């Protein structure tokens, strides 16, 4: 957390308001996962051209340079004309002509990194290994199935790595596998073409529904306008261990895969 729907919902909540803004000042607090890569004062005077997303990264295009923002495990952005005074977990801030953008990250696994452009070595290092965007036309059944055939690991783990398809985090991997009727422990290489196509469609459907719901708020996630997500109320399996499956009534099970919790229905997801 946050995963792709939360990151995209965050982007949509402030991109129109910050685009065209001039940067008046920049401030860095406690160190984050990676250093900013430039002196904050060098951002002053730059203009925000727009904000894009690649996987779980937000790419803020400036008239000179690029800021890559990652929310880590617990980060969130706020943007407004009159934010509250900085707190203990606020670690980065841009004061612009249209409002203040602030990163709050209690665990400090997030990052704000400056690069000259998207082709710079640092940007390529962070973005170069990312898989196809799941909501784009590039996420096609043929390529997805071919990539899965080369992976012997459990399908849930393959989805989380993000080099086949990007942004399908823990919550949405469990939900998509349930919708597709696939056991999360099944080797990715064993998925037939029809089952891979069913999973591809399920990933797109789950992520689309989550984005429409503003993402998932399990603890403290909110977008840059302070709005919480509501997809948690639609979850079929995630966080529902011991509760009856909404389809067949079987108790939902939870297991650990790669130190992450996986939820599934042992009846609906037999293989």
HUURNOR-V528655 format. One line per field, one symbol per residue. psi: psi as a letter, one per 40 degrees, with the letter a starting at -180 (. if undefined). burial: + if it has 24 or more other ideal C-beta (glycine too) atoms within 12 Angstrom, else -. A space follows every 10 residues. Layout:
# HUURNOR-V528655
psi->???
burial->???
This chain:
# HUURNOR-V528655
psi->hiaddddddd ddeedddehe iihdiihhbi iadiideihd deeheihhdi hihhbehhhh hidhahhhhh eadeiiiihi dgiiiiadeh eihhhieeih hhhhgdefea ihhhidieei ddddddedei aihdeieegi ddddddddee heiidddddd deedhiegad ddddddddde fhheehhdee hidddddddd dddddddddd ddeeahhdce hiaeeehiie ddeehddhef heihhedeei hhihihhfei hhhiheddgd .
burial->++++++++++ +++++-+++- +-+--+++-- -+++-+++-+ --+--+++-- ++++++++++ ++--++++++ +++++++++- --+-----++ ++++++--++ ++++++-+-+ +++++--+-- -++--++--+ +++++---+- +--++-++-- +--+++++++ ++-+++++++ ++++++++++ ++++++-+-- +---++-+++ -+++++++++ +-++++++-- +++++--+++ ++-+++++++ ----+----- -++---+--+ ++++++-++- -
